[in-house]
Amino acid sequence: MTNATFYHAGCPVCLSAEQELLNLVDTAKVNVEIVHLGEQPTWIPKAENAGVKSVPALVLANGNVLHINHGATMAEVKG
């Protein structure tokens, strides 16, 4: 099974992207970990180290980062 991490900040853009993503992904093949950075701020450094520049973003197992729409920059997430 492949793993991916979806980072978001809980804004309407992020929540919509999360739902659309989960509707598209075959969860029998891909385990998508959802990380709400507003509720889990300790994950912010891990997201940044993975290359996340804004949220919502999906980090794939191969290290590619897919920035989906634009909800907030990482600076805005840090508040």
Summary of the structure (lengths in Angstrom):
residues: 79
radius of gyration: 11.5
end to end distance: 34.9
largest distance: 36.0
contacts: 224
relative contact order: 0.27
helix: 35%
strand: 38%
